[in-house]
Amino acid sequence: MKHIVRLLLTGALLWCRLAPSTAQEVEASDMVRGGMQAIQMIDRGQAGELWDGATAATRKRVSRADFISVVASSRLSLGEPQIRTWVAVNRQVLANADADTAGHYVTIEYETRFSSKPGATRREVVRFHLDPDRLWRFSGYVLR
């Protein structure tokens, strides 16, 4: 059973490390799917595994324990997600002296309703970075 869970988790992480490409070749629909898979890992309490597959810059900026703690506390009072819809895909290029953080980013925003506040929506934001090996990797999650 553990082997099957590990295979499923590996598959999910591979989606969070989207296929090799250039920044111009990336399809918005692929990023939306990858972002949804990242959020679903958070839904299942797998924030640590998501952090494990994140960019080197993300892992340097925030520890695994802190990432798990911040994500869990931001979602604690909201309950289960009820409806989630993507609302925006944005591309950005950052020039930065730090080579780990410079480069191409794609940010996907989802509008989500949670069970504790069914009449209100929150924004979940997932970010990916095009790493030097030409793979898009998870680089962040924020709940607004």
C-alpha positions as CSV (number, residue, x, y, z in Angstrom):
1,M,0.0,0.0,0.0
2,K,2.8,2.4,0.8
3,H,4.3,1.7,-2.6
4,I,1.1,2.8,-4.3
5,V,0.8,6.0,-2.3
6,R,4.5,6.8,-3.1
7,L,3.8,6.3,-6.8
8,L,0.8,8.5,-6.7
9,L,2.7,11.2,-4.8
10,T,5.6,11.0,-7.3
11,G,3.1,11.4,-10.1
12,A,1.6,14.5,-8.5
13,L,5.1,16.0,-7.9
14,L,6.0,15.4,-11.5
15,W,3.0,17.5,-12.5
16,C,4.2,20.2,-10.2
17,R,7.5,20.0,-12.1
18,L,6.0,20.6,-15.5
19,A,7.6,19.3,-18.6
20,P,10.8,20.8,-20.0
21,S,10.0,23.9,-22.0
22,T,10.9,27.5,-22.7
23,A,8.9,30.3,-21.1
24,Q,7.3,31.1,-24.4
25,E,6.1,27.5,-25.0
26,V,4.3,27.0,-21.7
27,E,0.5,26.5,-22.1
28,A,-1.7,28.3,-19.6
29,S,-3.9,25.2,-19.3
30,D,-0.9,23.1,-18.2
31,M,0.0,25.6,-15.6
32,V,-3.6,25.7,-14.3
33,R,-3.6,21.9,-14.0
34,G,-0.2,22.0,-12.3
35,G,-1.4,24.6,-9.9
36,M,-4.6,22.7,-9.1
37,Q,-2.5,19.6,-8.4
38,A,-0.3,21.6,-6.0
39,I,-3.4,23.0,-4.2
40,Q,-4.9,19.5,-4.0
41,M,-1.7,18.3,-2.3
42,I,-2.2,21.0,0.3
43,D,-5.9,19.9,0.6
44,R,-4.6,16.4,1.4
45,G,-2.1,17.6,4.0
46,Q,0.9,17.0,1.8
47,A,2.4,20.5,2.0
48,G,5.8,19.0,3.1
49,E,5.9,16.8,0.0
50,L,5.1,19.8,-2.1
51,W,7.9,21.8,-0.5
52,D,10.3,18.8,-1.2
53,G,9.7,19.3,-5.0
54,A,9.9,23.1,-4.8
55,T,12.6,25.3,-6.4
56,A,16.0,25.6,-4.6
57,A,15.2,29.3,-3.9
58,T,11.9,28.4,-2.2
59,R,13.6,25.8,0.0
60,K,16.3,28.3,0.9
61,R,13.8,31.0,1.7
62,V,11.5,29.0,4.0
63,S,12.2,25.8,5.9
64,R,10.0,22.8,5.4
65,A,8.6,23.0,8.9
66,D,7.7,26.7,8.5
67,F,6.1,26.1,5.1
68,I,3.9,23.3,6.5
69,S,3.0,25.4,9.6
70,V,2.1,28.5,7.7
71,V,0.0,26.7,5.1
72,A,-1.8,24.7,7.8
73,S,-2.5,27.7,10.0
74,S,-3.8,29.7,7.0
75,R,-6.3,27.0,6.1
76,L,-7.3,25.8,9.6
77,S,-10.4,28.0,10.1
78,L,-11.7,27.7,6.6
79,G,-12.8,24.1,6.5
80,E,-12.8,22.0,3.3
81,P,-12.7,23.6,-0.1
82,Q,-16.2,23.4,-1.7
83,I,-15.7,25.1,-5.1
84,R,-12.5,26.2,-6.7
85,T,-12.2,28.0,-10.1
86,W,-9.1,29.4,-11.7
87,V,-9.5,33.1,-12.5
88,A,-6.1,34.3,-13.7
89,V,-2.8,33.2,-15.1
90,N,0.0,35.7,-15.1
91,R,3.5,35.6,-16.5
92,Q,6.4,37.6,-15.1
93,V,10.1,38.0,-15.7
94,L,12.2,39.1,-12.7
95,A,15.7,40.5,-13.1
96,N,17.5,39.8,-9.9
97,A,21.1,39.6,-8.8
98,D,20.3,36.2,-7.2
99,A,20.4,33.6,-10.0
100,D,18.1,31.3,-8.0
101,T,15.3,33.8,-8.0
102,A,15.8,35.6,-11.3
103,G,13.9,34.4,-14.4
104,H,10.4,33.4,-15.6
105,Y,7.5,32.9,-13.3
106,V,3.9,31.9,-13.8
107,T,1.3,32.7,-11.1
108,I,-2.1,31.1,-11.1
109,E,-5.0,32.4,-9.1
110,Y,-8.0,30.4,-8.0
111,E,-11.2,31.7,-6.4
112,T,-12.2,29.2,-3.7
113,R,-15.2,28.8,-1.4
114,F,-14.6,26.9,1.8
115,S,-17.1,25.1,4.0
116,S,-16.8,27.4,7.0
117,K,-17.7,30.5,5.0
118,P,-19.8,29.2,2.0
119,G,-20.9,32.8,1.0
120,A,-17.4,34.2,0.8
121,T,-14.5,33.4,-1.5
122,R,-10.8,33.5,-0.9
123,R,-7.9,33.7,-3.4
124,E,-5.4,30.9,-3.6
125,V,-2.3,31.8,-5.5
126,V,0.2,29.2,-6.7
127,R,3.5,30.2,-8.3
128,F,5.9,28.3,-10.6
129,H,9.5,29.2,-11.6
130,L,11.3,28.1,-14.7
131,D,14.5,26.6,-13.3
132,P,17.8,26.6,-15.1
133,D,17.2,22.9,-16.1
134,R,14.1,24.2,-18.1
135,L,11.6,22.6,-15.7
136,W,8.7,24.6,-14.2
137,R,8.8,23.9,-10.4
138,F,6.5,24.9,-7.6
139,S,7.8,28.1,-5.9
140,G,5.0,29.3,-3.7
141,Y,1.5,29.2,-2.3
142,V,-0.4,32.1,-0.7
143,L,-4.0,32.3,0.6
144,R,-5.5,35.8,0.5
